[in-house]
Amino acid sequence: MYLFKTCLLQFRKPATSTFLVLILFLFLASFQSRASTILIPMDAESQENHLKAYGITYWVLTKQQKVQWLLNYRGGSFLLPDGESIRKECQIRGVTYEILSDGQTQSILDGISSPSKNQEAVILEKAPKIAVYSPKNNQPWDDAVTMALTYAEIPYSTIYDEEVLDNKLVLYDWLHLHHEDFTGQYGKFYGAYRAAPWYIEGKQEAEALAARLGYNKVSEEKRAVVLKIRNYVIGGGFMFAMCSATDSFDIALAVDGIDICEPMFDGDPSDANYQSKLDFKRTFAFTDFTLERNPLRYEFSSIDMTSKRNNVAKETDYFSLMDFSAKWDPVPTMLCQNHTSLVKGFMGQTTAFARDEVKATVLVLGENKINGEARYIHGIKGKGFFTFYGGHDPEDYQHRVGDPKTELELHPNSPGYRLILNNVLFPAARKKKQKT
């Protein structure tokens, strides 16, 4: 305002009224066009690198700055505070961004707040501390989540059984479960790979770790880990799991105190009639499933749909994301943000979940309705949240042991990987009560 008064004083005597109006117009136009925010668009047409956009958003949060996640606006765009350092970071990482004025920003937010629009602005407040539950010798490309985090440049810590049993989970806001077998059956790889050196070595290492931690069997040690993770979620943690970590986690909860392992896995017979002893009240997501007793079969239970996909061809394998109310149900809306509602399918040891074995209290976020599959599910347990995502690698349709790693530089706009990164940012959101 002082500058404006000075301008008027300098031109008061010689200026005509027209000239004064022109000066005033130019000043106001300059003031209105001043950038106040950075928009990172997330629609298919505008964004050059969707995955690294999440990394930029996370990076801004680490600077103690808040971000607004514009749900259902241009593919779930992010609204950041303006700053030269943020602009440079976007340029370095190859992320498309737009500079908005105060007026443009307010116009977007006003439109989003309209009751007629299925959109919402959610505030992201703090960068979550991330842990990946994984064996220490695994490489980042062994797991889709670690690949996504590495490519997006989001930092994480690797933890395993020692840290979990030592109550270190409280140090983290978000936990991802690597493709683990929590049942103590070594991934059910026995049938095809029992003579492979990597299988023999892995089994020996697991047995040595269990003994070092004070357990007689790997299945008992893994069950103790599962109970610690369960308590972490109940206490307010965020858990994300893919592939075999999903159903094997729930199976381990259901068989607490029951031996389901055959002699080749733990040295003694399984309990008689163990199927009838399962307690489905203990599980997070699944119910009324039947365990696979055959140790030679690469399958844990009836939860998984891999062997029931004869009518699903690779060329037509897609799943659709559910449409939720952004204003009334921001949590599932957040987890489904994408630049497409149709996501390319992909397989894994646990490819998808039998729709009729998903608990009624669990939300299905993505499904292949034709084949009765739930591909992507989310639920609440105590004060915390869990998300299960079927399949191994969203950009490797049928990942096999020994296959080369996925190069995410070739898939910077992957819709399947975006779902993973939605979950990474989810704990940063200021929570609103979910209505459904």
Residue pairs with C-beta under 8 A, 6 or more apart in sequence:
4 27
7 23
7 27
8 20
8 23
11 19
11 20
11 23
15 23
32 101
32 102
32 103
33 101
34 101
34 102
35 82
35 99
35 100
35 101
36 82
36 100
36 101
36 102
36 105
37 79
37 80
37 81
37 82
37 99
37 100
37 105
38 79
38 80
38 81
38 82
38 83
38 86
38 87
38 90
38 97
38 98
38 99
38 100
39 77
39 78
39 79
39 80
39 97
39 98
39 99
39 100
39 105
39 108
40 47
40 53
40 56
40 57
40 77
40 78
40 79
40 80
40 90
40 95
40 96
40 97
40 98
41 47
41 74
41 75
41 77
41 96
41 97
41 98
42 50
42 53
42 74
42 75
42 76
42 77
42 78
42 337
42 339
43 74
43 75
43 77
43 339
44 75
44 339
44 340
44 413
46 74
46 96
47 53
47 75
47 95
47 96
47 339
47 413
48 94
48 95
48 96
48 412
48 413
49 93
49 94
49 95
49 96
49 412
49 413
50 75
50 339
50 412
50 413
50 414
50 418
51 148
51 151
51 152
51 408
51 411
51 412
51 413
51 414
51 417
51 418
51 421
52 93
52 94
52 95
52 151
52 152
52 153
52 412
53 78
53 95
53 96
54 152
54 154
54 418
54 421
54 424
54 425
55 93
55 151
55 152
55 153
55 154
56 78
56 80
56 86
56 89
56 90
56 93
56 95
57 67
57 69
57 78
57 80
57 124
57 425
58 127
58 152
58 154
58 424
58 425
58 428
59 89
59 153
60 67
60 80
60 81
60 86
61 67
61 124
61 125
61 126
61 127
61 428
62 127
65 80
65 81
66 81
66 123
66 124
66 125
67 78
67 79
67 80
67 123
67 124
67 428
68 78
68 79
68 109
68 121
68 122
68 123
68 124
69 76
69 77
69 78
69 79
69 121
69 122
69 123
69 124
69 334
69 337
69 425
69 429
70 76
70 77
70 78
70 79
70 108
70 112
70 119
70 120
70 121
71 119
71 120
71 121
71 122
71 326
71 330
71 333
71 334
71 337
72 117
72 118
72 119
72 120
72 326
72 333
72 337
73 108
73 112
73 119
75 337
75 338
75 339
76 334
76 337
76 338
76 339
76 422
79 105
79 108
79 121
80 86
80 97
82 99
87 97
87 99
89 95
90 96
90 97
93 153
94 412
100 108
109 121
111 117
111 119
112 119
112 120
112 121
113 121
115 327
118 323
118 325
118 326
118 327
119 326
119 327
120 326
120 327
120 330
120 333
122 330
122 334
122 429
122 430
122 432
123 429
123 430
124 425
124 428
124 429
124 430
125 428
125 429
125 430
126 428
127 428
128 172
128 173
128 174
128 238
128 424
128 425
128 427
128 428
129 157
129 171
129 172
129 173
129 174
130 149
130 154
130 155
130 156
130 157
130 172
130 173
130 174
130 175
130 176
130 424
131 156
131 157
131 158
131 159
131 169
131 171
131 172
131 174
131 175
131 176
132 143
132 145
132 146
132 149
132 156
132 157
132 158
132 159
132 175
132 176
132 178
133 159
133 160
133 164
133 175
133 176
133 177
133 178
133 180
133 229
134 142
134 143
134 146
134 158
134 159
134 160
134 178
134 180
135 160
135 178
136 158
136 160
138 146
138 178
139 405
140 146
140 147
140 149
140 150
141 147
141 405
141 406
142 178
142 179
143 176
143 178
143 179
143 242
144 242
144 392
144 393
144 394
144 406
144 417
144 420
145 176
145 178
145 240
145 242
145 420
146 156
146 176
146 178
147 393
147 405
147 406
147 408
148 408
148 417
148 420
148 421
148 424
149 155
149 156
149 424
151 408
151 409
152 421
152 424
154 421
154 424
156 176
157 172
159 168
159 169
159 172
161 209
161 213
161 221
161 222
161 225
162 209
162 213
163 169
164 225
164 228
164 229
165 213
165 224
165 225
165 228
167 228
169 175
169 228
169 229
169 232
169 237
170 232
170 235
172 237
173 237
173 238
173 427
174 237
174 238
174 239
174 240
174 423
174 424
174 426
174 427
175 229
175 232
175 237
175 238
175 239
175 240
176 239
176 240
176 241
176 242
177 229
177 239
177 240
177 241
177 242
177 245
177 246
177 249
178 245
179 242
179 243
179 244
179 245
179 348
179 349
179 392
180 222
180 244
180 245
180 248
180 249
181 187
181 188
181 222
181 244
181 248
181 300
182 222
182 223
182 225
182 226
182 245
182 248
182 249
182 251
182 252
183 219
183 222
183 248
183 251
183 252
183 255
183 260
183 261
183 300
184 217
184 218
184 219
184 220
184 221
184 222
184 223
184 261
184 265
184 266
185 219
185 260
185 261
185 265
185 295
185 300
186 199
186 202
186 203
186 206
186 218
186 265
187 244
187 349
188 292
188 295
188 297
188 298
188 299
188 300
188 349
189 196
189 199
189 298
190 199
190 264
190 265
190 295
190 296
191 295
191 296
191 297
191 298
192 298
193 199
193 401
194 200
194 264
206 218
207 218
209 218
209 221
210 216
210 217
210 218
210 220
210 221
213 221
215 221
215 224
217 261
217 266
217 267
218 265
218 266
219 259
219 260
219 261
219 265
219 266
222 252
223 252
223 255
223 256
226 249
226 252
226 253
227 253
227 256
229 239
229 249
230 253
230 284
230 381
232 239
232 384
233 239
233 284
233 381
233 382
233 384
233 385
233 386
234 381
234 382
234 383
234 384
235 382
235 383
235 384
236 382
236 383
236 384
237 384
238 384
238 385
238 386
238 423
238 426
238 427
239 384
239 385
239 386
239 387
240 386
240 387
240 389
240 420
240 423
240 424
241 249
241 386
241 387
241 388
241 389
242 348
242 388
242 389
242 390
242 391
242 392
242 420
243 348
243 349
243 350
243 390
243 391
243 392
244 300
244 348
244 349
244 350
246 285
246 350
246 353
246 388
246 389
246 390
247 286
247 289
247 300
247 301
247 303
247 304
247 350
247 353
248 300
248 350
249 284
250 283
250 284
250 285
250 286
250 303
251 260
251 289
251 291
251 300
251 301
253 282
253 283
253 284
254 278
254 279
254 280
254 282
254 283
255 274
255 277
255 278
255 291
256 279
256 282
258 271
258 274
258 277
258 278
259 266
259 268
259 269
259 270
259 271
259 274
260 270
260 271
260 274
260 291
261 270
262 269
262 270
262 293
262 295
263 269
264 295
265 295
270 293
271 277
274 291
275 290
275 291
278 289
278 291
280 286
280 287
280 288
280 289
283 359
284 362
284 379
284 381
284 386
284 388
285 353
285 358
285 359
285 362
285 377
285 379
285 386
285 388
286 303
286 353
286 357
286 358
286 359
287 357
287 358
287 359
288 357
289 301
289 302
289 303
289 354
289 357
290 301
290 302
291 300
291 301
292 299
292 300
292 301
292 302
298 349
299 306
299 307
300 350
302 354
302 357
303 350
303 353
303 354
303 357
304 349
304 350
304 351
304 352
304 353
304 354
305 351
305 352
305 353
305 354
305 371
305 372
305 373
305 390
306 347
306 348
306 349
306 350
306 351
306 352
308 354
308 371
309 351
309 352
309 371
309 373
311 370
311 371
312 345
312 368
312 370
312 371
314 397
314 398
317 344
317 345
317 346
317 368
317 397
318 342
318 343
318 344
318 345
318 368
319 342
319 343
319 345
319 352
319 366
319 367
319 368
319 373
319 375
319 376
320 341
320 342
320 343
320 366
320 367
320 368
320 369
321 336
321 338
321 341
321 342
321 343
321 365
321 366
321 376
322 332
322 336
322 363
322 364
322 365
322 366
322 367
323 336
323 341
324 332
324 333
324 336
324 436
325 333
325 435
326 333
328 435
328 436
329 434
329 435
329 436
330 429
330 432
330 434
331 378
331 385
331 426
331 431
331 432
331 434
332 363
332 365
332 378
332 434
332 436
334 422
334 425
334 426
334 429
335 365
335 376
335 378
335 387
335 419
335 422
335 423
335 426
336 365
336 366
336 419
336 422
337 418
337 422
338 415
338 418
338 419
338 422
339 413
339 415
339 418
340 415
343 366
343 375
343 394
343 415
343 416
343 419
344 394
344 415
344 416
345 368
345 375
345 391
345 397
346 391
346 392
346 393
346 394
346 395
346 396
346 397
346 398
346 399
346 416
347 391
347 392
347 397
347 398
347 399
348 390
348 391
348 392
348 393
348 399
349 392
350 390
350 391
351 373
351 390
351 391
352 368
352 371
352 373
352 374
352 375
352 390
352 391
353 373
353 374
353 375
353 377
353 388
353 390
354 372
354 373
354 374
355 364
355 367
355 372
355 373
355 374
356 372
358 364
358 374
358 377
359 379
361 379
361 380
362 377
362 378
362 379
363 377
363 378
363 379
363 436
364 374
364 376
364 377
365 376
365 377
365 378
365 387
366 374
366 375
366 376
366 419
367 373
367 374
367 375
367 376
368 375
373 390
374 390
375 389
375 390
375 391
376 387
376 388
376 389
376 390
376 419
377 387
377 388
378 385
378 386
378 387
378 388
379 385
379 386
380 386
380 434
385 426
387 423
389 419
389 420
391 416
392 399
393 399
393 406
394 414
394 415
394 416
394 417
394 419
394 420
395 406
395 408
395 410
395 411
395 414
395 416
395 417
396 403
396 406
408 414
408 417
411 417
